[in-house]
Amino acid sequence: MKPRVVLLSDYASARGGASVLALRLADLLAARGVKVTLFAGDEPPATEPAGYRTLTLGGAPLLAGGPLSAARGIWNRGARRALAGYIATQDTPETVYHVHGFLQTLSPSIFAALAPVRHRTVIHAHDYFLACPNGAYFDYRRRETCPLVPLSGNCLTRPCDKRNQAQKLWRLARQAVQDRAAAEVLRDGSVVLLHAGMEPLLRRAHPRLNTEVIANPVAPAEPVAAEANRGILYLGDIHAYKGVFEFAEAARRAGIRPEFVGDGQDRAALAAAYPEAVLHGWQDRDGVLRLLRGARALVAPTLGPEPFGLAPVEALSNGVPVLVSASLLVAGDIRRLRAGLSFPPGDVEALARLLRAVSARDGLVRGLSRRAPAAAARVSLTPDAWADRILSLYDRILAAAPFPPGATPAPASAASRPPAEVPASASFGPARNADPPNG
């Protein structure tokens, strides 16, 4: 029997990594005949998806939500009521609830609604927000990985936020509320990790977790001969935390012209400090692939312990070697598979030496390039394999749940009564309202 799946996401359209993966999973599951509902906190998508239904709440992202957004970001009562109402009227023993993103529109309040179905809840940890108030285990002031236990005394007093201390205090309050609301779900539900290296970091805050490592999907590509290319590329958010200034400085010392693909809050500062850099700006998918496949190497200079790193793995899939900061969790895998080179995070001179080497040595780049596609296949999954792994997890969760499929039918009385807690202001379009009770 196929499961029914409710994917929970801040966004019903592609707005960054977690939402992109939620939508990709919805498409892949629907193609397998799985009944999927996307429960999102924002506005409906411009085009209704063909394979699944969306239920949207009409909310605004956290930083665009007006004066009440700070309180709503900690506890969105409307989102909790809407999800509780959906569960009360639409839940079946075959339904799995899969959380992909909740901090921009939905808020930690959804965990209160999920508590009754916690054994059938999956949380996809795309970052460290389940444990760390700033989501990165990174001290933005000291520009170093944070070794502290979240919400410990030292954490409470450490000024680590990328904006200011008032923002840190707000994040601490949200984390405390989230930890309390999600305690049962984290204890009895399942947490998907992108890399095994995430586990010890999350367990600092939550020692009892049921985890499953499922790497992100990356589609195989026809590899290029990277030694024939010249450009050295960065792909991603233009933010100091990503190490973009260190890359630009290392490139200057190495005598090469760095290229940046992407946008972000530090783009203007980067352009002013390093006018020789080529800033391609935001690109669509075709533009990204054109620039990536024309690169000799890709640099991933992040300063903190990022869980996966889609850009370097996509580069490997396309036959492009990578120079990766050792703080990236997949850096050790890439180095072991001899598809790239790594350097200590923030070490500009070490990166400059690697840039000189890959710029001058065709043989080095040729060897890395030839091994890159196989390395990508080892550290990621194809989209189909990714969906299969997630479906296998769903099957095991349902088999182990207190009321496995077929043991207890959905109560007819619950199915027939309206979701009284769903607020009238929620953006439930007639085609997006909810699934039939037993459909």
C-alpha positions in Angstrom: 0.0 0.0 0.0 1.4 3.4 -0.9 1.6 6.0 1.8 -0.2 9.4 1.7 2.3 12.2 2.1 1.9 15.7 3.4 5.0 17.8 2.7 5.3 20.9 4.9 7.3 23.8 3.5 7.5 27.6 4.1 7.0 28.1 0.4 4.8 26.6 -2.3 7.2 27.9 -5.0 11.0 27.5 -5.4 12.6 29.9 -2.9 15.9 28.4 -1.9 17.3 25.0 -1.1 14.7 23.5 1.2 11.7 24.6 -0.9 13.4 23.4 -4.1 13.9 19.9 -2.6 10.4 19.8 -1.2 8.9 20.5 -4.7 11.2 18.1 -6.4 10.2 15.4 -3.9 6.5 16.2 -4.5 7.0 15.7 -8.2 9.0 12.5 -7.8 6.5 11.0 -5.4 3.5 12.0 -7.5 5.1 10.3 -10.5 5.2 7.1 -8.5 1.5 7.3 -7.8 1.8 8.6 -4.3 -0.9 10.9 -3.1 0.9 14.2 -2.1 -0.4 17.4 -0.5 2.0 20.3 -0.2 1.1 22.3 3.0 2.8 25.7 2.6 2.7 28.9 4.6 2.9 31.4 1.8 0.8 32.3 -1.3 -0.3 29.7 -3.9 2.1 29.0 -6.7 1.6 30.9 -10.0 0.7 27.6 -11.7 -1.1 24.8 -10.0 1.1 21.7 -10.1 -0.3 18.8 -12.1 0.6 15.9 -9.9 -0.3 17.0 -6.4 -2.4 19.4 -4.4 -1.3 22.5 -2.5 -2.8 24.0 0.6 -1.5 27.5 1.3 -2.0 29.9 4.2 -1.2 33.2 2.5 1.5 34.3 4.9 4.5 36.5 4.2 8.2 35.6 4.8 9.6 36.5 8.2 11.4 39.6 7.1 8.6 40.9 5.0 5.7 40.3 7.4 5.3 43.7 9.0 5.5 44.7 12.7 3.9 41.5 13.9 6.3 39.2 12.1 8.7 38.9 15.0 6.0 37.4 17.2 4.6 35.3 14.4 8.0 34.0 13.6 8.2 32.5 17.1 4.6 31.2 17.2 2.3 31.4 14.2 -1.1 30.5 15.7 -2.8 30.5 12.4 -0.4 27.9 11.0 -0.9 25.7 14.0 -4.7 25.9 13.8 -4.7 25.2 10.1 -2.4 22.2 10.4 -4.3 20.8 13.4 -7.5 21.2 11.5 -6.1 19.4 8.5 -4.9 16.5 10.7 -8.2 16.3 12.6 -10.2 15.9 9.4 -7.8 14.3 6.8 -5.3 12.1 8.7 -5.2 8.4 8.0 -2.9 5.7 9.4 -1.2 5.7 6.0 -0.3 9.4 6.2 3.3 10.6 6.6 4.1 14.2 7.5 7.4 15.4 6.1 8.7 18.8 7.3 11.1 20.6 4.9 11.0 24.2 6.1 9.1 26.0 8.8 11.1 29.0 10.0 10.0 31.6 7.4 6.2 31.4 7.3 5.0 28.4 9.3 7.0 28.8 12.6 7.8 26.2 15.3 4.1 26.2 16.2 3.5 23.4 13.6 5.2 21.0 16.0 2.3 21.3 18.5 -0.1 20.3 15.7 2.2 17.4 14.7 2.5 16.0 18.2 -0.5 13.6 17.8 1.1 12.1 14.6 4.7 12.4 15.7 5.5 8.8 15.1 4.6 9.4 11.4 6.5 12.7 11.2 9.8 13.2 9.3 11.9 16.3 9.7 14.4 17.0 6.9 17.4 18.7 8.5 18.7 20.9 5.6 20.7 23.0 8.1 21.2 23.1 11.9 18.1 25.1 12.9 16.8 22.1 14.8 19.5 22.7 17.4 21.4 26.0 16.8 19.7 29.4 17.2 21.4 30.8 14.1 21.2 27.6 12.2 24.8 27.4 11.2 26.9 26.5 14.3 28.9 29.5 13.2 30.1 32.6 15.1 29.6 35.4 12.6 31.5 37.9 14.7 34.6 35.7 15.3 34.2 34.1 11.8 34.7 30.6 13.2 32.7 27.4 13.8 31.0 27.5 17.1 31.9 24.7 19.6 29.2 25.5 22.2 26.1 23.6 23.3 23.0 25.4 22.1 21.2 27.4 24.8 24.0 26.7 27.3 25.2 29.6 29.5 28.0 30.4 27.1 25.7 30.2 24.1 23.3 32.7 25.8 26.0 35.3 26.3 28.1 34.9 23.2 27.4 37.7 20.6 27.5 35.5 17.5 24.6 36.7 15.4 25.3 38.0 11.9 23.1 41.0 12.5 23.1 42.2 16.1 22.6 41.1 19.7 18.9 42.0 19.7 18.5 39.5 16.8 20.5 36.9 18.8 18.1 37.4 21.8 15.1 36.9 19.5 16.7 33.7 18.0 17.3 32.4 21.5 13.6 32.9 22.4 12.5 31.2 19.2 14.9 28.3 19.9 13.6 27.8 23.4 10.0 27.8 22.2 10.9 25.4 19.4 12.7 23.0 21.6 9.7 22.8 23.9 7.1 22.5 21.1 9.1 19.9 19.1 10.3 17.7 22.0 7.8 14.9 21.4 8.2 15.0 17.6 12.0 14.9 17.9 11.8 12.0 20.4 9.4 9.8 18.4 9.7 11.1 14.8 12.5 10.7 12.3 15.2 13.2 11.3 16.8 13.0 7.8 20.4 14.1 7.7 22.2 15.2 4.5 25.5 13.9 5.8 26.5 11.7 8.8 28.7 14.6 10.1 25.5 16.5 11.0 24.6 14.0 13.7 27.1 15.0 16.5 26.2 18.6 16.0 22.5 18.1 16.3 22.9 15.8 19.2 24.6 18.5 21.2 21.0 19.9 21.8 19.0 16.7 21.2 20.8 13.5 22.4 17.8 11.3 21.5 17.2 11.5 17.8 16.1 8.8 15.3 18.2 9.7 12.3 18.6 8.5 8.8 21.3 9.8 6.4 20.0 10.5 2.9 22.3 12.5 0.7 20.8 15.2 -1.5 19.9 14.4 -5.1 22.2 15.4 -8.0 21.4 14.4 -11.6 24.2 12.8 -13.5 25.7 14.8 -16.3 27.9 14.4 -19.3 31.3 15.4 -17.9 33.6 18.0 -19.5 37.4 17.9 -19.8 38.1 20.6 -17.3 41.8 20.9 -18.1 40.7 22.6 -21.4 38.9 25.4 -19.4 40.4 28.4 -17.8 37.9 30.0 -15.4 38.0 29.5 -11.6 34.4 29.8 -10.3 32.4 30.4 -7.2 28.7 29.5 -7.3 26.2 30.4 -4.6 25.2 33.2 -2.2 27.5 36.2 -2.1 27.8 36.4 1.7 30.9 36.8 3.9 30.0 33.5 5.7 30.5 31.7 2.4 34.2 32.7 2.3 33.8 34.9 -0.9 36.2 37.5 0.4 38.8 34.9 1.2 38.4 33.4 -2.3 38.8 36.9 -3.9 41.9 37.7 -1.9 43.4 34.3 -2.6 42.8 34.7 -6.3 44.4 38.1 -6.2 47.5 36.6 -4.6 47.6 33.8 -7.1 47.3 36.2 -10.0 44.1 34.9 -11.4 40.7 36.6 -12.0 38.0 35.0 -9.9 34.4 34.5 -11.2 31.3 34.6 -9.0 27.9 33.3 -10.0 25.1 34.3 -7.7 23.8 37.3 -5.7 23.6 38.3 -2.0 24.0 40.9 0.6 27.7 41.3 0.2 27.9 41.6 -3.6 28.4 45.4 -3.6 31.2 45.2 -1.0 32.9 42.4 -2.8 32.8 44.3 -6.1 34.2 47.4 -4.4 37.1 45.5 -2.7 38.0 43.4 -5.7 37.1 45.2 -8.9 39.1 42.7 -10.9 36.5 39.9 -10.0 33.9 38.9 -12.6 30.5 39.0 -11.0 28.0 37.2 -13.3 25.1 37.8 -10.9 22.1 35.6 -10.6 21.7 33.1 -13.5 18.9 30.8 -14.5 19.6 27.0 -14.7 20.9 27.2 -18.2 23.2 30.0 -17.4 24.6 28.3 -14.3 25.3 25.1 -16.3 27.0 27.1 -19.1 29.4 28.8 -16.7 29.9 25.7 -14.5 30.8 23.5 -17.5 33.2 26.2 -18.8 35.2 26.3 -15.5 38.5 24.7 -14.8 37.7 24.4 -11.1 35.0 25.4 -8.6 35.9 26.9 -5.3 33.7 26.2 -2.2 35.3 28.4 0.5 32.6 28.4 3.2 33.8 29.2 6.7 31.3 27.1 8.6 30.3 23.4 8.8 27.8 23.3 5.9 26.0 20.0 5.7 26.2 19.2 2.0 27.1 21.8 -0.6 25.1 21.4 -3.7 27.3 23.5 -5.9 30.5 21.5 -5.4 28.7 18.1 -5.9 27.1 19.4 -9.1 30.5 20.6 -10.3 31.9 17.1 -9.7 29.0 15.5 -11.6 29.9 17.7 -14.6 33.6 16.7 -14.4 34.7 20.0 -12.8 37.2 19.6 -9.9 36.6 21.4 -6.7 38.7 23.2 -4.1 36.7 22.9 -0.9 37.1 24.4 2.6 37.7 21.6 5.1 34.7 22.9 7.1 32.3 21.6 4.5 31.1 18.2 5.7 31.6 16.5 2.3 35.2 17.9 2.0 36.7 14.7 3.5 34.8 12.5 1.1 35.9 14.6 -1.9 39.5 14.5 -0.8 39.4 10.8 -0.1 37.9 10.1 -3.6 40.7 12.3 -5.2 38.2 14.5 -7.0 39.2 17.7 -5.4 41.6 19.5 -3.0 40.8 21.0 0.4 42.2 23.8 2.5 41.7 25.0 6.1 38.6 27.3 6.3 39.7 31.0 6.0 43.3 30.2 5.1 43.8 32.6 2.2 47.4 31.6 1.5 46.6 27.8 1.5 43.8 28.5 -1.0 46.1 30.7 -3.1 48.6 27.9 -3.4 45.9 25.5 -4.6 44.7 28.1 -7.1 48.2 28.5 -8.5 48.5 24.7 -8.8 45.2 24.1 -10.7 45.9 27.1 -12.9 49.3 25.8 -14.0 49.1 22.0 -14.0 46.9 20.5 -16.7 47.8 17.0 -15.6 46.6 17.6 -12.0 43.3 19.0 -13.3 42.9 16.2 -15.8 43.2 13.5 -13.1 40.8 15.3 -10.8 38.3 15.9 -13.6 38.3 12.2 -14.7 37.6 11.1 -11.1 35.0 13.8 -10.4 31.8 12.1 -11.8 32.4 8.9 -9.8 33.0 10.9 -6.7 29.7 12.8 -7.2 27.9 9.5 -7.4 29.4 8.4 -4.1 28.5 11.5 -2.1 25.0 12.1 -3.6 22.0 10.2 -5.0 20.3 10.3 -8.3 16.8 11.9 -8.0 15.1 8.5 -8.5 17.4 6.8 -5.9 16.7 9.7 -3.5 12.9 9.3 -3.8 13.3 5.6 -3.4 15.3 6.0 -0.2 12.7 8.4 1.2 9.8 6.0 0.3 11.7 3.2 2.1 11.9 5.4 5.2 8.2 6.1 5.0 7.4 2.4 4.8 9.5 1.6 7.8 8.0 4.5 9.8 4.4 3.3 9.0 5.2 -0.3 9.8 6.6 0.7 13.2 4.0 3.4 14.1 1.6 2.6 17.0 -1.3 2.3 14.6 0.2 0.8 11.4 -1.7 1.0 8.1 -4.9 -1.1 8.2 -5.0 -1.4 11.9 -7.2 1.5 12.7 -9.4 3.2 10.0 -9.7 7.0 9.9 -12.6 7.9 12.2 -15.7 8.7 10.2 -16.8 11.3 12.6 -13.6 13.2 12.3 -13.6 12.9 8.6 -17.1 14.4 8.3 -16.7 17.4 10.6 -15.2 20.7 9.3 -11.8 21.8 10.4 -13.1 24.2 13.0 -9.7 25.5 14.0 -8.7 26.6 10.4 -8.9 30.4 10.4 -11.2 32.1 7.9 -8.2 34.2 6.7 -6.2 31.2 5.5 -5.8 31.2 1.7 -7.5 27.9 1.0 -8.5 28.0 -2.7 -11.3 25.6 -3.7 -8.9 23.4 -5.6 -6.3 23.5 -2.9 -8.3 23.0 0.2 -7.7 19.4 1.3 -7.8 15.9 0.1 -11.0 13.8 0.3 -11.0 12.1 3.8 -10.1 8.6 2.5 -9.0 9.5 -1.1 
